[in-house]
């Protein structure tokens, strides 16, 4: 019997994920990955200068480095990437299920961040850094139309990618509904909302909170706005205010951490 189309697509997706690898680059990103026992490491390419700086980390990881001439740094990364003489091919991290990750804190009021089609890896990397600093349980984005785990993202995250769960889900609205069933109050950040973030957080005292951040320009999609519990805004001092999504996320996470 012929398999249904959705079954075939699911199996193809699993095979593709199993074969997927990521090239991390830059001393900081490579060092943190080498030190991460959960990271499956496949190939390390370094210049002599970079190896001298990473020697202890290479020994810790137990991987055999491939030495290369700085002028012949032949790895599949963008030619303009600031690799600092170090590149590491790895498998994407496996963080576990949404429930396992988002409720990992046990007792207390966990906070998670959801990204609605934020495609810039530098923004996502900065969000991961803020999430780690302010103690968020996870950063969640869609498998499509969002920044994948890449070397550029890892470099901007400055090591946070190795420690801060970054979950990719099929459907953001379904994930919001799942979080609501888990007891999360889901707040969508929207500059035109009437409710201020601090007021909404005060009303959610003692509850788990999910902060949903929209993409640069278009903001939250209509379906996302319909699914969240409340639309909230970060107040601004003058007649016009606009924040980069990573900056807005940092402010929102700080506010949530003060509950």
Secondary structure, 3 states (H helix, E strand, C coil): CCCCHHHHHHHHHHHHHHHCCEEEECHHHHHHHHCCCCCCEEEEEECHHHHHHHHHHHHHHCCCEEECCHHHCCCCCCCCCCCCCEEEEECCCCCCCHHHHHCCCCCCCCEEEEEECCCCHHHHHHHHHHHHHCCCCEEEEECCCCCCCCHHHHHHHCCHHHCCCEEEECCHHHHHHHHHHCCEEEEEECCCCCEEHHHHHHHCCCCEEEEEEEECCCECCHHHHHHCCEEEECCCCCCCCCCCHHHHHHHHHHHHHCC
